[in-house]
Amino acid sequence: MAGYGGALKNVAIGISSVSGKVYIHSGGTRTSGSIMGEQTAFLESLAEASKAIIDYMGEEKMIYISVMNRLSVDCDCDANPAEPDMHDIGILASYDPVALDQACIDFVYAVPDSGSLVTRIESRNGIHTLEYAEEIGLGSREYRLIVTP
């Protein structure tokens, strides 16, 4: 539903309880039953849940690491995900989850074999989570890339 699984999704969905996962997926309308909800509400709920968790944990205590390998269009919650059809990109890290997810998205868009993942991101308006996360003060979409050997 998110279009891609990055730091924000992993914080929000990965740390939430079962009822919290339903609440996020339903765009904040229920805590049990179907996880399907309105798409924009879900994307914004994802950012809001990430912010709530990070605020509670203390942003100064968190670092975010994204391992960009075996990237698939399907969520890791899918019992039979599509096989990856693009090459591994590498490992990125940041103290800012919004900047990290933006950098990962930028890398995906920059590689020539990312068509299926780009299509998935765009079909779900996945970038809206980053736009909204920045709007609510969770982080910045701007970043400085530091490459180490």
TASUL-V37753 format. One record per residue. N is the residue number from 0. RES is the residue in three letters. PSI is psi in radians with two decimals (none if undefined). D_LAST is the distance of its C-alpha to the last C-alpha in Angstrom with 2 decimals. Layout:
n=N res=RES psi=PSI d_last=D_LAST
n=N res=RES psi=PSI d_last=D_LAST
This chain:
n=0 res=MET psi=-0.54 d_last=34.66
n=1 res=ALA psi=-0.28 d_last=31.66
n=2 res=GLY psi=-0.51 d_last=30.21
n=3 res=TYR psi=2.77 d_last=26.82
n=4 res=GLY psi=1.86 d_last=25.70
n=5 res=GLY psi=-2.79 d_last=23.24
n=6 res=ALA psi=-0.80 d_last=23.05
n=7 res=LEU psi=-0.76 d_last=26.51
n=8 res=LYS psi=-0.72 d_last=28.16
n=9 res=ASN psi=-0.62 d_last=26.72
n=10 res=VAL psi=-0.93 d_last=27.94
n=11 res=ALA psi=-0.94 d_last=31.30
n=12 res=ILE psi=-0.66 d_last=32.18
n=13 res=GLY psi=-0.54 d_last=30.32
n=14 res=ILE psi=-0.33 d_last=31.99
n=15 res=SER psi=2.67 d_last=35.37
n=16 res=SER psi=3.04 d_last=38.46
n=17 res=VAL psi=-0.81 d_last=40.15
n=18 res=SER psi=-0.55 d_last=42.49
n=19 res=GLY psi=-0.67 d_last=39.63
n=20 res=LYS psi=-0.75 d_last=37.88
n=21 res=VAL psi=-0.75 d_last=41.18
n=22 res=TYR psi=-0.78 d_last=41.62
n=23 res=ILE psi=-0.90 d_last=38.26
n=24 res=HIS psi=-0.56 d_last=38.77
n=25 res=SER psi=0.10 d_last=42.34
n=26 res=GLY psi=0.51 d_last=41.35
n=27 res=GLY psi=0.45 d_last=43.07
n=28 res=THR psi=-0.31 d_last=46.39
n=29 res=ARG psi=2.86 d_last=46.77
n=30 res=THR psi=0.06 d_last=45.48
n=31 res=SER psi=2.88 d_last=46.79
n=32 res=GLY psi=-2.64 d_last=47.53
n=33 res=SER psi=2.46 d_last=45.67
n=34 res=ILE psi=-0.08 d_last=42.16
n=35 res=MET psi=2.34 d_last=42.74
n=36 res=GLY psi=-3.04 d_last=43.22
n=37 res=GLU psi=2.36 d_last=43.00
n=38 res=GLN psi=-0.89 d_last=39.53
n=39 res=THR psi=-0.71 d_last=39.00
n=40 res=ALA psi=-0.70 d_last=40.39
n=41 res=PHE psi=-0.85 d_last=37.95
n=42 res=LEU psi=-0.70 d_last=34.89
n=43 res=GLU psi=-0.64 d_last=36.17
n=44 res=SER psi=-0.63 d_last=37.10
n=45 res=LEU psi=-0.81 d_last=33.56
n=46 res=ALA psi=-0.75 d_last=32.29
n=47 res=GLU psi=-0.72 d_last=35.21
n=48 res=ALA psi=-0.72 d_last=34.68
n=49 res=SER psi=-0.80 d_last=31.00
n=50 res=LYS psi=-0.75 d_last=32.18
n=51 res=ALA psi=-0.77 d_last=34.96
n=52 res=ILE psi=-0.79 d_last=32.75
n=53 res=ILE psi=-0.71 d_last=30.11
n=54 res=ASP psi=-0.74 d_last=33.00
n=55 res=TYR psi=-0.80 d_last=34.62
n=56 res=MET psi=-0.57 d_last=31.58
n=57 res=GLY psi=1.87 d_last=30.55
n=58 res=GLU psi=-0.49 d_last=27.60
n=59 res=GLU psi=-0.17 d_last=26.38
n=60 res=LYS psi=0.03 d_last=25.97
n=61 res=MET psi=2.47 d_last=23.80
n=62 res=ILE psi=2.56 d_last=20.14
n=63 res=TYR psi=2.31 d_last=19.37
n=64 res=ILE psi=2.22 d_last=16.75
n=65 res=SER psi=2.12 d_last=16.98
n=66 res=VAL psi=1.90 d_last=15.84
n=67 res=MET psi=1.28 d_last=16.47
n=68 res=ASN psi=2.72 d_last=17.62
n=69 res=ARG psi=0.80 d_last=21.19
n=70 res=LEU psi=2.19 d_last=22.21
n=71 res=SER psi=2.77 d_last=25.99
n=72 res=VAL psi=-0.23 d_last=28.66
n=73 res=ASP psi=2.65 d_last=30.42
n=74 res=CYS psi=2.65 d_last=30.10
n=75 res=ASP psi=-0.17 d_last=29.16
n=76 res=CYS psi=-0.19 d_last=32.75
n=77 res=ASP psi=2.18 d_last=34.09
n=78 res=ALA psi=-0.45 d_last=35.50
n=79 res=ASN psi=1.19 d_last=34.98
n=80 res=PRO psi=2.69 d_last=31.99
n=81 res=ALA psi=2.54 d_last=31.31
n=82 res=GLU psi=2.52 d_last=28.77
n=83 res=PRO psi=2.47 d_last=25.45
n=84 res=ASP psi=0.42 d_last=25.77
n=85 res=MET psi=2.80 d_last=22.33
n=86 res=HIS psi=2.82 d_last=18.97
n=87 res=ASP psi=2.55 d_last=16.29
n=88 res=ILE psi=-0.80 d_last=14.04
n=89 res=GLY psi=-2.84 d_last=11.51
n=90 res=ILE psi=2.26 d_last=11.59
n=91 res=LEU psi=2.61 d_last=12.58
n=92 res=ALA psi=2.67 d_last=14.22
n=93 res=SER psi=2.77 d_last=16.77
n=94 res=TYR psi=-0.15 d_last=19.92
n=95 res=ASP psi=1.94 d_last=21.74
n=96 res=PRO psi=-0.51 d_last=22.50
n=97 res=VAL psi=-0.81 d_last=23.95
n=98 res=ALA psi=-0.70 d_last=20.95
n=99 res=LEU psi=-0.85 d_last=18.73
n=100 res=ASP psi=-0.66 d_last=21.27
n=101 res=GLN psi=-0.76 d_last=21.62
n=102 res=ALA psi=-0.74 d_last=17.94
n=103 res=CYS psi=-0.77 d_last=18.15
n=104 res=ILE psi=-0.75 d_last=21.41
n=105 res=ASP psi=-0.70 d_last=20.05
n=106 res=PHE psi=-0.76 d_last=17.39
n=107 res=VAL psi=-0.78 d_last=20.29
n=108 res=TYR psi=-0.41 d_last=22.47
n=109 res=ALA psi=-0.36 d_last=20.02
n=110 res=VAL psi=2.53 d_last=19.69
n=111 res=PRO psi=-0.37 d_last=22.77
n=112 res=ASP psi=0.49 d_last=23.65
n=113 res=SER psi=0.26 d_last=24.00
n=114 res=GLY psi=-0.79 d_last=27.71
n=115 res=SER psi=-0.66 d_last=29.14
n=116 res=LEU psi=-0.70 d_last=26.89
n=117 res=VAL psi=-0.75 d_last=27.51
n=118 res=THR psi=-0.73 d_last=31.19
n=119 res=ARG psi=-0.80 d_last=31.16
n=120 res=ILE psi=-0.85 d_last=29.54
n=121 res=GLU psi=-0.62 d_last=32.04
n=122 res=SER psi=-0.36 d_last=34.99
n=123 res=ARG psi=0.05 d_last=34.52
n=124 res=ASN psi=0.68 d_last=33.77
n=125 res=GLY psi=-0.53 d_last=30.63
n=126 res=ILE psi=-0.36 d_last=29.36
n=127 res=HIS psi=-0.58 d_last=32.46
n=128 res=THR psi=-0.75 d_last=31.01
n=129 res=LEU psi=-0.72 d_last=28.34
n=130 res=GLU psi=-0.81 d_last=31.06
n=131 res=TYR psi=-0.69 d_last=33.36
n=132 res=ALA psi=-0.72 d_last=30.82
n=133 res=GLU psi=-0.73 d_last=30.11
n=134 res=GLU psi=-0.64 d_last=33.89
n=135 res=ILE psi=0.11 d_last=34.69
n=136 res=GLY psi=0.36 d_last=32.21
n=137 res=LEU psi=-0.50 d_last=29.64
n=138 res=GLY psi=-2.91 d_last=26.70
n=139 res=SER psi=2.50 d_last=25.61
n=140 res=ARG psi=-0.16 d_last=24.42
n=141 res=GLU psi=2.52 d_last=22.74
n=142 res=TYR psi=2.88 d_last=19.14
n=143 res=ARG psi=2.14 d_last=16.42
n=144 res=LEU psi=2.19 d_last=13.03
n=145 res=ILE psi=2.04 d_last=10.12
n=146 res=VAL psi=2.26 d_last=6.74
n=147 res=THR psi=2.59 d_last=3.79
n=148 res=PRO psi=none d_last=0.00
